[in-house]
Amino acid sequence: MTVYFPEQDPGAIAQALAARPQGRLVACLCAAWCGTCGAYLKAFTALAARFPGDCFVWIDVETHADQLGDLDIDNFPTVLVQPAAGGAPQFYGTLLPHIEVLERMLARGVSMPAMPGAEVPDVHQWLAHGASGT
């Protein structure tokens, strides 16, 4: 599997989400200037290949600031996991930049609440409709 980028693959993301109704949206919210994010992208891409039933998306929070609204991310990588068909997030928060943490979470199918006080961005709605406005 591949990692999708909203600025390059808006239609493909919408198709991938629709084609995997039993899968998950696994979105990494990052920044191009972040060295940790750059290193994490390689591992995130390899992880996508191990979970072909899920849709992995890499979202640059600065490139897509208009779609993300007043999202305030203090630490990277910040990850959102939710059903590909939409619905309540299974996880939203900052992870240690070790892909094994995300891999264990996905393998176990564990749902964890969002960070206390966190406003979860509605990226699913945006991505499922072709990431228009990029």
DOTI-420509 format. One record per residue: x, y, z of N, C-alpha, C in turn. Coordinates in nm, 3 decimals, m for minus. Layout:
REM DOTI-420509
@n.px = X&n.py = Y&n.pz = Z&ca.px = X&ca.py = Y&ca.pz = Z&c.px = X&c.py = Y&c.pz = Z
...
//
This chain:
REM DOTI-420509
@n.px = 0.084&n.py = m0.119&n.pz = 0.000&ca.px = 0.000&ca.py = 0.000&ca.pz = 0.000&c.px = 0.087&c.py = 0.124&c.pz = 0.000
@n.px = 0.021&n.py = 0.231&n.pz = m0.022&ca.px = 0.090&ca.py = 0.359&ca.pz = m0.032&c.px = 0.044&c.py = 0.454&c.pz = 0.078
@n.px = 0.117&n.py = 0.560&n.pz = 0.092&ca.px = 0.074&ca.py = 0.670&ca.pz = 0.176&c.px = 0.025&c.py = 0.779&c.pz = 0.082
@n.px = m0.093&n.py = 0.828&n.pz = 0.108&ca.px = m0.153&ca.py = 0.932&ca.pz = 0.024&c.px = m0.124&c.py = 1.070&c.pz = 0.081
@n.px = m0.116&n.py = 1.167&n.pz = m0.010&ca.px = m0.094&ca.py = 1.307&ca.pz = 0.025&c.px = m0.211&c.py = 1.387&c.pz = m0.031
@n.px = m0.286&n.py = 1.460&n.pz = 0.051&ca.px = m0.404&ca.py = 1.532&ca.pz = 0.002&c.px = m0.376&c.py = 1.626&c.pz = m0.115
@n.px = m0.260&n.py = 1.688&n.pz = m0.117&ca.px = m0.231&ca.py = 1.781&ca.pz = m0.225&c.px = m0.203&c.py = 1.711&c.pz = m0.357
@n.px = m0.169&n.py = 1.583&n.pz = m0.353&ca.px = m0.138&ca.py = 1.507&ca.pz = m0.474&c.px = m0.246&c.py = 1.407&c.pz = m0.510
@n.px = m0.312&n.py = 1.350&n.pz = m0.411&ca.px = m0.400&ca.py = 1.235&ca.pz = m0.431&c.px = m0.544&c.py = 1.254&c.pz = m0.380
@n.px = m0.607&n.py = 1.369&n.pz = m0.398&ca.px = m0.738&ca.py = 1.387&ca.pz = m0.334&c.px = m0.843&c.py = 1.284&c.pz = m0.377
@n.px = m0.851&n.py = 1.256&n.pz = m0.505&ca.px = m0.949&ca.py = 1.157&ca.pz = m0.552&c.px = m0.914&c.py = 1.017&c.pz = m0.508
@n.px = m0.786&n.py = 0.984&n.pz = m0.509&ca.px = m0.742&ca.py = 0.851&ca.pz = m0.468&c.px = m0.772&c.py = 0.826&c.pz = m0.321
@n.px = m0.760&n.py = 0.929&n.pz = m0.238&ca.px = m0.789&ca.py = 0.913&ca.pz = m0.096&c.px = m0.937&c.py = 0.883&c.pz = m0.077
@n.px = m1.023&n.py = 0.959&n.pz = m0.143&ca.px = m1.167&ca.py = 0.937&ca.pz = m0.132&c.px = m1.202&c.py = 0.796&c.pz = m0.178
@n.px = m1.143&n.py = 0.751&n.pz = m0.287&ca.px = m1.167&ca.py = 0.614&ca.pz = m0.338&c.px = m1.117&c.py = 0.509&c.pz = m0.240
@n.px = m0.999&n.py = 0.531&n.pz = m0.184&ca.px = m0.941&ca.py = 0.435&ca.pz = m0.090&c.px = m1.028&c.py = 0.422&c.pz = 0.034
@n.px = m1.079&n.py = 0.532&n.pz = 0.085&ca.px = m1.166&ca.py = 0.527&ca.pz = 0.203&c.px = m1.296&c.py = 0.452&c.pz = 0.171
@n.px = m1.353&n.py = 0.480&n.pz = 0.053&ca.px = m1.477&ca.py = 0.413&ca.pz = 0.013&c.px = m1.456&c.py = 0.264&c.pz = m0.011
@n.px = m1.338&n.py = 0.227&n.pz = m0.060&ca.px = m1.309&ca.py = 0.087&ca.pz = m0.093&c.px = m1.274&c.py = 0.004&c.pz = 0.030
@n.px = m1.250&n.py = 0.069&n.pz = 0.144&ca.px = m1.209&ca.py = m0.001&ca.pz = 0.266&c.px = m1.304&c.py = 0.032&c.pz = 0.382
@n.px = m1.433&n.py = 0.006&n.pz = 0.366&ca.px = m1.528&ca.py = 0.046&ca.pz = 0.472&c.px = m1.501&c.py = m0.023&c.pz = 0.606
@n.px = m1.435&n.py = m0.136&n.pz = 0.605&ca.px = m1.403&ca.py = m0.205&ca.pz = 0.730&c.px = m1.266&c.py = m0.166&c.pz = 0.783
@n.px = m1.193&n.py = m0.087&n.pz = 0.705&ca.px = m1.058&ca.py = m0.045&ca.pz = 0.744&c.px = m1.059&c.py = 0.082&c.pz = 0.825
@n.px = m0.941&n.py = 0.141&n.pz = 0.836&ca.px = m0.925&ca.py = 0.263&ca.pz = 0.915&c.px = m0.856&c.py = 0.372&c.pz = 0.833
@n.px = m0.886&n.py = 0.493&n.pz = 0.866&ca.px = m0.809&ca.py = 0.607&ca.pz = 0.820&c.px = m0.699&c.py = 0.627&c.pz = 0.924
@n.px = m0.575&n.py = 0.625&n.pz = 0.878&ca.px = m0.460&ca.py = 0.648&ca.pz = 0.967&c.px = m0.392&c.py = 0.772&c.pz = 0.911
@n.px = m0.417&n.py = 0.886&n.pz = 0.976&ca.px = m0.365&ca.py = 1.013&ca.pz = 0.927&c.px = m0.257&c.py = 1.065&c.pz = 1.020
@n.px = m0.143&n.py = 1.096&n.pz = 0.962&ca.px = m0.034&ca.py = 1.156&ca.pz = 1.038&c.px = m0.033&c.py = 1.305&c.pz = 1.004
@n.px = m0.049&n.py = 1.388&n.pz = 1.106&ca.px = m0.046&ca.py = 1.532&ca.pz = 1.090&c.px = 0.095&c.py = 1.579&c.pz = 1.123
@n.px = 0.159&n.py = 1.643&n.pz = 1.027&ca.px = 0.300&ca.py = 1.675&ca.pz = 1.040&c.px = 0.329&c.py = 1.813&c.pz = 0.985
@n.px = 0.455&n.py = 1.846&n.pz = 0.976&ca.px = 0.499&ca.py = 1.973&ca.pz = 0.917&c.px = 0.626&c.py = 1.948&c.pz = 0.836
@n.px = 0.634&n.py = 2.011&n.pz = 0.721&ca.px = 0.749&ca.py = 1.990&ca.pz = 0.632&c.px = 0.881&c.py = 2.029&c.pz = 0.698
@n.px = 0.880&n.py = 2.128&n.pz = 0.785&ca.px = 1.003&ca.py = 2.175&ca.pz = 0.848&c.px = 1.052&c.py = 2.084&c.pz = 0.960
@n.px = 0.967&n.py = 1.990&n.pz = 1.003&ca.px = 0.998&ca.py = 1.905&ca.pz = 1.119&c.px = 1.087&c.py = 1.788&c.pz = 1.078
@n.px = 1.209&n.py = 1.785&n.pz = 1.131&ca.px = 1.301&ca.py = 1.676&ca.pz = 1.101&c.px = 1.251&c.py = 1.542&c.pz = 1.150
@n.px = 1.186&n.py = 1.539&n.pz = 1.264&ca.px = 1.129&ca.py = 1.416&ca.pz = 1.317&c.px = 1.025&c.py = 1.361&c.pz = 1.221
@n.px = 0.942&n.py = 1.449&n.pz = 1.166&ca.px = 0.838&ca.py = 1.406&ca.pz = 1.072&c.px = 0.899&c.py = 1.346&c.pz = 0.946
@n.px = 1.005&n.py = 1.407&n.pz = 0.897&ca.px = 1.070&ca.py = 1.356&ca.pz = 0.776&c.px = 1.119&c.py = 1.214&c.pz = 0.795
@n.px = 1.179&n.py = 1.187&n.pz = 0.909&ca.px = 1.225&ca.py = 1.051&ca.pz = 0.938&c.px = 1.107&c.py = 0.956&c.pz = 0.959
@n.px = 1.002&n.py = 1.006&n.pz = 1.023&ca.px = 0.884&ca.py = 0.923&ca.pz = 1.052&c.px = 0.811&c.py = 0.883&c.pz = 0.924
@n.px = 0.814&n.py = 0.968&n.pz = 0.823&ca.px = 0.745&ca.py = 0.937&ca.pz = 0.697&c.px = 0.794&c.py = 0.807&c.pz = 0.636
@n.px = 0.923&n.py = 0.782&n.pz = 0.640&ca.px = 0.976&ca.py = 0.657&ca.pz = 0.584&c.px = 0.919&c.py = 0.537&c.pz = 0.657
@n.px = 0.916&n.py = 0.542&n.pz = 0.787&ca.px = 0.862&ca.py = 0.431&ca.pz = 0.866&c.px = 0.711&c.py = 0.420&c.pz = 0.847
@n.px = 0.641&n.py = 0.533&n.pz = 0.838&ca.px = 0.497&ca.py = 0.536&ca.pz = 0.817&c.px = 0.461&c.py = 0.470&c.pz = 0.683
@n.px = 0.543&n.py = 0.495&n.pz = 0.582&ca.px = 0.522&ca.py = 0.435&ca.pz = 0.450&c.px = 0.540&c.py = 0.283&c.pz = 0.457
@n.px = 0.642&n.py = 0.237&n.pz = 0.526&ca.px = 0.663&ca.py = 0.093&ca.pz = 0.542&c.px = 0.549&c.py = 0.030&c.pz = 0.620
@n.px = 0.498&n.py = 0.100&n.pz = 0.720&ca.px = 0.385&ca.py = 0.049&ca.pz = 0.799&c.px = 0.260&c.py = 0.036&c.pz = 0.713
@n.px = 0.238&n.py = 0.129&n.pz = 0.623&ca.px = 0.122&ca.py = 0.123&ca.pz = 0.534&c.px = 0.121&c.py = m0.007&c.pz = 0.454
@n.px = 0.237&n.py = m0.054&n.pz = 0.415&ca.px = 0.246&ca.py = m0.180&ca.pz = 0.340&c.px = 0.205&c.py = m0.300&c.pz = 0.425
@n.px = 0.223&n.py = m0.290&n.pz = 0.556&ca.px = 0.187&ca.py = m0.401&ca.pz = 0.645&c.px = 0.039&c.py = m0.400&c.pz = 0.686
@n.px = m0.031&n.py = m0.291&n.pz = 0.655&ca.px = m0.174&ca.py = m0.281&ca.pz = 0.688&c.px = m0.250&c.py = m0.238&c.pz = 0.563
@n.px = m0.258&n.py = m0.327&n.pz = 0.462&ca.px = m0.320&ca.py = m0.290&ca.pz = 0.334&c.px = m0.470&c.py = m0.262&c.pz = 0.342
@n.px = m0.534&n.py = m0.301&n.pz = 0.449&ca.px = m0.677&ca.py = m0.275&ca.pz = 0.462&c.px = m0.708&c.py = m0.137&c.pz = 0.515
@n.px = m0.605&n.py = m0.061&n.pz = 0.550&ca.px = m0.623&ca.py = 0.072&ca.pz = 0.604&c.px = m0.576&c.py = 0.177&c.pz = 0.502
@n.px = m0.621&n.py = 0.299&n.pz = 0.519&ca.px = m0.586&ca.py = 0.410&ca.pz = 0.431&c.px = m0.495&c.py = 0.506&c.pz = 0.508
@n.px = m0.368&n.py = 0.512&n.pz = 0.469&ca.px = m0.268&ca.py = 0.596&ca.pz = 0.535&c.px = m0.254&c.py = 0.728&c.pz = 0.461
@n.px = m0.266&n.py = 0.838&n.pz = 0.535&ca.px = m0.261&ca.py = 0.971&ca.pz = 0.475&c.px = m0.163&c.py = 1.058&c.pz = 0.553
@n.px = m0.080&n.py = 1.132&n.pz = 0.481&ca.px = 0.019&ca.py = 1.222&ca.pz = 0.538&c.px = m0.030&c.py = 1.364&c.pz = 0.514
@n.px = m0.061&n.py = 1.437&n.pz = 0.621&ca.px = m0.119&ca.py = 1.571&ca.pz = 0.609&c.px = m0.024&c.py = 1.675&c.pz = 0.667
@n.px = 0.024&n.py = 1.765&n.pz = 0.584&ca.px = 0.107&ca.py = 1.875&ca.pz = 0.631&c.px = 0.014&c.py = 1.982&c.pz = 0.688
@n.px = 0.029&n.py = 2.011&n.pz = 0.817&ca.px = m0.064&ca.py = 2.101&ca.pz = 0.884&c.px = m0.052&c.py = 2.245&c.pz = 0.835
@n.px = 0.060&n.py = 2.281&n.pz = 0.777&ca.px = 0.074&ca.py = 2.417&ca.pz = 0.724&c.px = 0.020&c.py = 2.428&c.pz = 0.583
@n.px = 0.046&n.py = 2.328&n.pz = 0.501&ca.px = m0.008&ca.py = 2.327&ca.pz = 0.366&c.px = m0.160&c.py = 2.326&c.pz = 0.367
@n.px = m0.218&n.py = 2.257&n.pz = 0.464&ca.px = m0.363&ca.py = 2.240&ca.pz = 0.469&c.px = m0.427&c.py = 2.313&c.pz = 0.586
@n.px = m0.368&n.py = 2.423&n.pz = 0.626&ca.px = m0.420&ca.py = 2.500&ca.pz = 0.739&c.px = m0.563&c.py = 2.545&c.pz = 0.717
@n.px = m0.599&n.py = 2.581&n.pz = 0.593&ca.px = m0.736&ca.py = 2.625&ca.pz = 0.565&c.px = m0.838&c.py = 2.514&c.pz = 0.590
@n.px = m0.804&n.py = 2.391&n.pz = 0.556&ca.px = m0.895&ca.py = 2.278&ca.pz = 0.576&c.px = m0.899&c.py = 2.232&c.pz = 0.721
@n.px = m0.792&n.py = 2.255&n.pz = 0.795&ca.px = m0.783&ca.py = 2.206&ca.pz = 0.932&c.px = m0.833&c.py = 2.307&c.pz = 1.035
@n.px = m0.858&n.py = 2.429&n.pz = 0.992&ca.px = m0.911&ca.py = 2.530&ca.pz = 1.084&c.px = m0.807&c.py = 2.573&c.pz = 1.187
@n.px = m0.852&n.py = 2.598&n.pz = 1.306&ca.px = m0.766&ca.py = 2.648&ca.pz = 1.413&c.px = m0.693&c.py = 2.537&c.pz = 1.487
@n.px = m0.657&n.py = 2.435&n.pz = 1.417&ca.px = m0.588&ca.py = 2.322&ca.pz = 1.477&c.px = m0.453&c.py = 2.368&c.pz = 1.535
@n.px = m0.429&n.py = 2.333&n.pz = 1.659&ca.px = m0.305&ca.py = 2.372&ca.pz = 1.726&c.px = m0.233&c.py = 2.245&c.pz = 1.770
@n.px = m0.130&n.py = 2.208&n.pz = 1.695&ca.px = m0.053&ca.py = 2.088&ca.pz = 1.727&c.px = 0.079&c.py = 2.132&c.pz = 1.787
@n.px = 0.105&n.py = 2.083&n.pz = 1.908&ca.px = 0.228&ca.py = 2.121&ca.pz = 1.978&c.px = 0.343&c.py = 2.025&c.pz = 1.954
@n.px = 0.312&n.py = 1.899&n.pz = 1.925&ca.px = 0.416&ca.py = 1.797&ca.pz = 1.911&c.px = 0.387&c.py = 1.708&c.pz = 1.791
@n.px = 0.495&n.py = 1.658&n.pz = 1.734&ca.px = 0.485&ca.py = 1.568&ca.pz = 1.619&c.px = 0.554&c.py = 1.437&c.pz = 1.652
@n.px = 0.512&n.py = 1.326&n.pz = 1.595&ca.px = 0.396&ca.py = 1.312&ca.pz = 1.508&c.px = 0.266&c.py = 1.307&c.pz = 1.587
@n.px = 0.165&n.py = 1.371&n.pz = 1.533&ca.px = 0.029&ca.py = 1.362&ca.pz = 1.586&c.px = m0.048&c.py = 1.274&c.pz = 1.490
@n.px = m0.118&n.py = 1.176&n.pz = 1.544&ca.px = m0.184&ca.py = 1.074&ca.pz = 1.461&c.px = m0.332&c.py = 1.069&c.pz = 1.493
@n.px = m0.411&n.py = 1.054&n.pz = 1.387&ca.px = m0.555&ca.py = 1.034&ca.pz = 1.398&c.px = m0.587&c.py = 0.898&c.pz = 1.337
@n.px = m0.656&n.py = 0.815&n.pz = 1.414&ca.px = m0.701&ca.py = 0.685&ca.pz = 1.363&c.px = m0.852&c.py = 0.681&c.pz = 1.382
@n.px = m0.925&n.py = 0.655&n.pz = 1.274&ca.px = m1.070&ca.py = 0.643&ca.pz = 1.285&c.px = m1.120&c.py = 0.549&c.pz = 1.176
@n.px = m1.241&n.py = 0.498&n.pz = 1.190&ca.px = m1.293&ca.py = 0.407&ca.pz = 1.087&c.px = m1.291&c.py = 0.474&c.pz = 0.949
@n.px = m1.259&n.py = 0.397&n.pz = 0.847&ca.px = m1.256&ca.py = 0.450&ca.pz = 0.711&c.px = m1.394&c.py = 0.498&c.pz = 0.667
@n.px = m1.497&n.py = 0.440&n.pz = 0.724&ca.px = m1.634&ca.py = 0.480&ca.pz = 0.691&c.px = m1.677&c.py = 0.606&c.pz = 0.767
@n.px = m1.592&n.py = 0.655&n.pz = 0.855&ca.px = m1.626&ca.py = 0.771&ca.pz = 0.937&c.px = m1.669&c.py = 0.728&c.pz = 1.075
@n.px = m1.694&n.py = 0.824&n.pz = 1.158&ca.px = m1.736&ca.py = 0.794&ca.pz = 1.294&c.px = m1.634&c.py = 0.839&c.pz = 1.396
@n.px = m1.657&n.py = 0.800&n.pz = 1.519&ca.px = m1.573&ca.py = 0.845&ca.pz = 1.630&c.px = m1.429&c.py = 0.798&c.pz = 1.613
@n.px = m1.334&n.py = 0.887&n.pz = 1.639&ca.px = m1.193&ca.py = 0.848&ca.pz = 1.632&c.px = m1.161&c.py = 0.737&c.pz = 1.731
@n.px = m1.074&n.py = 0.648&n.pz = 1.690&ca.px = m1.025&ca.py = 0.543&ca.pz = 1.778&c.px = m0.902&c.py = 0.593&c.pz = 1.855
@n.px = m0.833&n.py = 0.691&n.pz = 1.796&ca.px = m0.718&ca.py = 0.752&ca.pz = 1.862&c.px = m0.692&c.py = 0.887&c.pz = 1.798
@n.px = m0.655&n.py = 0.983&n.pz = 1.880&ca.px = m0.605&ca.py = 1.111&ca.pz = 1.831&c.px = m0.509&c.py = 1.164&c.pz = 1.935
@n.px = m0.383&n.py = 1.181&n.pz = 1.895&ca.px = m0.286&ca.py = 1.235&ca.pz = 1.989&c.px = m0.145&c.py = 1.224&c.pz = 1.936
@n.px = m0.054&n.py = 1.271&n.pz = 2.017&ca.px = 0.088&ca.py = 1.267&ca.pz = 1.985&c.px = 0.143&c.py = 1.131&c.pz = 2.025
@n.px = 0.228&n.py = 1.077&n.pz = 1.939&ca.px = 0.295&ca.py = 0.950&ca.pz = 1.968&c.px = 0.445&c.py = 0.974&c.pz = 1.975
@n.px = 0.513&n.py = 0.885&n.pz = 2.044&ca.px = 0.658&ca.py = 0.885&ca.pz = 2.035&c.px = 0.695&c.py = 0.859&c.pz = 1.889
@n.px = 0.802&n.py = 0.917&n.pz = 1.839&ca.px = 0.836&ca.py = 0.900&ca.pz = 1.698&c.px = 0.902&c.py = 0.765&c.pz = 1.668
@n.px = 0.846&n.py = 0.662&n.pz = 1.724&ca.px = 0.892&ca.py = 0.525&ca.pz = 1.698&c.px = 0.773&c.py = 0.451&c.pz = 1.638
@n.px = 0.786&n.py = 0.408&n.pz = 1.514&ca.px = 0.673&ca.py = 0.349&ca.pz = 1.441&c.px = 0.616&c.py = 0.227&c.pz = 1.512
@n.px = 0.696&n.py = 0.162&n.pz = 1.595&ca.px = 0.649&ca.py = 0.043&ca.pz = 1.667&c.px = 0.529&c.py = 0.075&c.pz = 1.757
@n.px = 0.524&n.py = 0.197&n.pz = 1.808&ca.px = 0.412&ca.py = 0.237&ca.pz = 1.894&c.px = 0.282&c.py = 0.234&c.pz = 1.814
@n.px = 0.282&n.py = 0.298&n.pz = 1.697&ca.px = 0.163&ca.py = 0.299&ca.pz = 1.612&c.px = 0.134&c.py = 0.158&c.pz = 1.560
@n.px = 0.235&n.py = 0.083&n.pz = 1.525&ca.px = 0.216&ca.py = m0.052&ca.pz = 1.474&c.px = 0.146&c.py = m0.140&c.pz = 1.578
@n.px = 0.188&n.py = m0.133&n.pz = 1.703&ca.px = 0.122&ca.py = m0.212&ca.pz = 1.809&c.px = m0.022&c.py = m0.170&c.pz = 1.828
@n.px = m0.047&n.py = m0.041&n.pz = 1.824&ca.px = m0.184&ca.py = 0.009&ca.pz = 1.838&c.px = m0.273&c.py = m0.045&c.pz = 1.727
@n.px = m0.224&n.py = m0.038&n.pz = 1.603&ca.px = m0.304&ca.py = m0.085&ca.pz = 1.490&c.px = m0.323&c.py = m0.236&c.pz = 1.494
@n.px = m0.219&n.py = m0.309&n.pz = 1.529&ca.px = m0.228&ca.py = m0.455&ca.pz = 1.533&c.px = m0.328&c.py = m0.501&c.pz = 1.638
@n.px = m0.332&n.py = m0.431&n.pz = 1.749&ca.px = m0.424&ca.py = m0.469&ca.pz = 1.857&c.px = m0.565&c.py = m0.415&c.pz = 1.835
@n.px = m0.580&n.py = m0.319&n.pz = 1.746&ca.px = m0.711&ca.py = m0.261&ca.pz = 1.722&c.px = m0.764&c.py = m0.185&c.pz = 1.842
@n.px = m0.674&n.py = m0.131&n.pz = 1.919&ca.px = m0.710&ca.py = m0.065&ca.pz = 2.044&c.px = m0.767&c.py = 0.073&c.pz = 2.017
@n.px = m0.876&n.py = 0.104&n.pz = 2.084&ca.px = m0.929&ca.py = 0.240&ca.pz = 2.082&c.px = m0.884&c.py = 0.310&c.pz = 2.209
@n.px = m0.837&n.py = 0.432&n.pz = 2.193&ca.px = m0.794&ca.py = 0.511&ca.pz = 2.307&c.px = m0.859&c.py = 0.649&c.pz = 2.293
@n.px = m0.899&n.py = 0.709&n.pz = 2.403&ca.px = m0.961&ca.py = 0.841&ca.pz = 2.394&c.px = m0.862&c.py = 0.944&c.pz = 2.343
@n.px = m0.917&n.py = 1.052&n.pz = 2.289&ca.px = m0.833&ca.py = 1.162&ca.pz = 2.244&c.px = m0.767&c.py = 1.227&c.pz = 2.365
@n.px = m0.664&n.py = 1.306&n.pz = 2.339&ca.px = m0.598&ca.py = 1.379&ca.pz = 2.446&c.px = m0.702&c.py = 1.463&c.pz = 2.519
@n.px = m0.695&n.py = 1.472&n.pz = 2.650&ca.px = m0.791&ca.py = 1.554&ca.pz = 2.724&c.px = m0.793&c.py = 1.697&c.pz = 2.671
@n.px = m0.912&n.py = 1.746&n.pz = 2.645&ca.px = m0.929&ca.py = 1.882&ca.pz = 2.596&c.px = m0.895&c.py = 1.901&c.pz = 2.449
@n.px = m0.859&n.py = 1.795&n.pz = 2.380&ca.px = m0.821&ca.py = 1.807&ca.pz = 2.239&c.px = m0.944&c.py = 1.819&c.pz = 2.151
@n.px = m0.936&n.py = 1.910&n.pz = 2.056&ca.px = m1.040&ca.py = 1.921&ca.pz = 1.955&c.px = m0.993&c.py = 1.838&c.pz = 1.837
@n.px = m1.062&n.py = 1.729&n.pz = 1.810&ca.px = m1.022&ca.py = 1.637&ca.pz = 1.704&c.px = m1.059&c.py = 1.698&c.pz = 1.569
@n.px = m0.962&n.py = 1.713&n.pz = 1.480&ca.px = m0.993&ca.py = 1.770&ca.pz = 1.349&c.px = m1.079&c.py = 1.676&c.pz = 1.266
@n.px = m1.170&n.py = 1.732&n.pz = 1.188&ca.px = m1.259&ca.py = 1.651&ca.pz = 1.105&c.px = m1.196&c.py = 1.629&c.pz = 0.969
@n.px = m1.082&n.py = 1.560&n.pz = 0.967&ca.px = m1.015&ca.py = 1.536&ca.pz = 0.840&c.px = m1.088&c.py = 1.433&c.pz = 0.756
@n.px = m1.161&n.py = 1.342&n.pz = 0.819&ca.px = m1.231&ca.py = 1.240&ca.pz = 0.742&c.px = m1.330&c.py = 1.303&c.pz = 0.645
@n.px = m1.410&n.py = 1.395&n.pz = 0.691&ca.px = m1.509&ca.py = 1.462&ca.pz = 0.605&c.px = m1.441&c.py = 1.527&c.pz = 0.486
@n.px = m1.332&n.py = 1.595&n.pz = 0.511&ca.px = m1.257&ca.py = 1.663&ca.pz = 0.406&c.px = m1.197&c.py = 1.563&c.pz = 0.307
@n.px = m1.131&n.py = 1.459&n.pz = 0.358&ca.px = m1.066&ca.py = 1.361&ca.pz = 0.272&c.px = m1.164&c.py = 1.275&c.pz = 0.194
@n.px = m1.274&n.py = 1.237&n.pz = 0.257&ca.px = m1.372&ca.py = 1.148&ca.pz = 0.193&c.px = m1.441&c.py = 1.216&c.pz = 0.075
@n.px = m1.434&n.py = 1.347&n.pz = 0.070&ca.px = m1.497&ca.py = 1.421&ca.pz = m0.040&c.px = m1.394&c.py = 1.476&c.pz = m0.138
@n.px = m1.285&n.py = 1.406&n.pz = m0.152&ca.px = m1.186&ca.py = 1.440&ca.pz = m0.252&c.px = m1.090&c.py = 1.551&c.pz = m0.213
@n.px = m1.082&n.py = 1.581&n.pz = m0.083&ca.px = m0.987&ca.py = 1.682&ca.pz = m0.032&c.px = m0.995&c.py = 1.809&c.pz = m0.113
@n.px = m1.117&n.py = 1.849&n.pz = m0.150&ca.px = m1.134&ca.py = 1.971&ca.pz = m0.229&c.px = m1.086&c.py = 2.091&c.pz = m0.149
@n.px = m1.042&n.py = 2.191&n.pz = m0.219&ca.px = m0.995&ca.py = 2.311&ca.pz = m0.155&c.px = m0.846&c.py = 2.309&c.pz = m0.128
@n.px = m0.774&n.py = 2.210&n.pz = m0.178&ca.px = m0.628&ca.py = 2.206&ca.pz = m0.157&c.px = m0.558&c.py = 2.293&c.pz = m0.256
//
